[in-house]
Amino acid sequence: MRAAGSLLVVACACARPSSPAPIQNSVATTTKLVAIENVPALGIATVTGAKHDCRPSAVVRRHFAGREVIACGPLAYDASKPALANARTCIEKALADEQPFLFEAQVQGIDSEVAGGLMGVVEKDGLATYEMMFDSDPCGGSCPERGVTTISRCTRITRDVSNPAACAINVMHCFRCDGSRIVEQCRFGG
C-alpha cells in the first residue's frame, strides 16, 4: 500500500502544468533590440513654416539612423507611476548590461513644449551615452528660432540620487549626464 501511495504522488507532481510565462510590461522591460526608426516617437506636432524638422524624436532618429536599441519609452508628461518605474528600470538595466537603449519623455513645460531623452548606442569603443534636450520656445517668449533640440555626448550616464521626489515624477531627474559636450543642435528656424 505504501509504495502505491508514493507512486501516485510522483505521478501527480509530474502531471502538474507548468507556470505561465510572466507578463511583460508595455514599457520595454525586455532586452529585444529594434531599429531606432521603429521605436515609437514622442507626440510632438510639426512646426508650421519651420525650415527644419527639429522635433526631438526626428533629430534622434536622424542622428542615430540604422542603430538598434532597447525601447525604454516614450513617455508622455503625465505618465503613470508604473510606467515611470518601468522606464527607470529599463534604463538602469541597459546601462548595467552595457546594452544600447533609447528613452524619450515629454516634460511638463510652463510656456512651451519640453522633452528630454537618454540614449546608449554601440560605437567602436563600446556603449556611448547621450542626452537629448528639447524646448519649443527656449526664450520663453517667441524665439525667432522657434525651438531647439540639442544632443550631447556624455562621458557616462550615472544614477542621480540627489532628488528622489523629482525622480519619482520625471525619469530625467533620476540620471545625470556627466562630462557632456554638444554633438548636434537643430533649430527649427522660420
N, C-alpha and C positions, 0 to 999 in steps of 0.2 A: 504494500500500500504506500509506504513512504516513498519509494522510488518513483511510482507513478505520479504522485503529487509534485515531486521535484521536476519531473519531465514536463508536466503541464505548465508550470511556472516559466520554464525556459521557453517553451513554445509560445506562450503569450507575450513574453518580452521580445521575442524575435518578430512577432507579427505586428507589434505596435507601429503605427505610422510615424514617419519622421516629422520633425517640427517644420513648419513652413519657413521659407526664407524671410529674413527681416525686410520690412517695408522700407524703401529708400525715400528720403525726403525730396521735395521738389527742388530745393536749392542744392546744387550739386554736392552731395556727400560721397559720391563715387569718385574713382580716380580715372574715369574714362576721358581720354583726350579727344577733343573735337577741334576742327578747323576754326580759327578765331572768327572767320567770316560767318560761321554758322551759329555763333553764340548770340542769343537774343540781345538786342540793343536797348539802351535806355530810351524811354518815350519822350524825347525832346524834339519839338517841332522844328522844321526848317525855318530859316530866317528869310522873309521876303526881301528880295533885292540885294541879298548878300553876294559878294564877289566869290566867296569861298565857302564850302561846306565845312564848318568848324565845330559841328556838334561833336561832343566828346566821343561817342561810340564810333562815328565816322572817322575821326582822326586816329583813334587807337587801331581800328581795323586796317586803315591805310598804312600806318607806320609799321605794324606787325603782320602785314599780309603774308599768308602762307604758313604761319606758325600754328601749332596745335597747343591747346591749353585745357585745363580743367575749368569749367564754368562755375564760379563761386557767386554768381549773381545773374542778372542785375537786380537791384532793389529800388523800389520807389521810396520817396522820403517818408512815407507813412507805413513802412514795412512792419510786419508783426514781430513780436519778441522772438518767437521760434525761428522766423526767417533770418533775423539778425544773428541769433546764436548759431544757426547753421552756416551762415556766411563766415562768421569768425572762425568756426571750427574748420571749415573748408580751407581758408587762407592759412591758418596755423599748420594744418596737416600738410598742405602743399609746400610751405616753407620748410618744415621739418624734414620732409621726404625729398626736398630739392626737386620738386615737380613744377612744370610750368602751369600758370593759372591766370585767370582774369577775374577781377572783381570791379564792378562799377555800381555806383549808387547815386541817386538824386539826394540832395541835401536841402533841407528847408532854408530858403533864402528870405531876405527881408524885402529887397526891391528888385530882385532878378532871379532867374533860374540858376541853380548852383548844382554841381555834381563833382564827384571825386572818384578815383579808382586806384587800384593797386594791381600790378602785373608782375609776373615772373615768366621769362621766356628763355629758352635754351639758346645760348650763343656759344661761340668757340671755346670759351673758358668755363662753361657750365651754365648754371642758372643766373641770369642777370635780372635785377629787380628795378621796377619803375613805378612812379606815381603820376597820376593824371589829375589835373585840376581844371574845372570849367566854371566860368562866370559869364552869363549872358550880358551883364552890364557892370563891369568892374569899377566904373567911375561912380556908380550909384546915382546916375542922372543922365542917361542917354549918351553913352560914349559914341564918338563917331566911328570907332572900330566895330561897334555892335557886338562885342563879346569876344572872348578868347579861350582857347583850350591850350594848356601847357602840359607837355610830357617831360618829366625829369628822370634821369637815371639815378638810382640810389646806390650807394656803396653797399648797403644792405637794408632790409626792412626788419625792424625789431618790434616786439610786443611792447606797447606803451601802457604801463600800469598806473600812470600818474593821475588819471581821472576816470575811475570806474563808472561814475554816474554818466559822464559823457559817452563812454564806450558802450554803455547799455542801450543808448538810443541812436548812436551813429558809429558804424563799424570803422569809419575812417579815423575816429579818435582812439581806436584800440591798437593802432600800429603807427610807427614812426619811420619815415624815410630818412635814413642817416646819410650824410655826405652827398647831397643831391646836386646835380648840375643839369640845366635845361638842355634837352636834345631836340625839341621841336616846340614851336609856338605858332598856333594858327589863329589868325584874326579874321572874322567874317568880312570886314570891310563893307563899304556901302556906297 
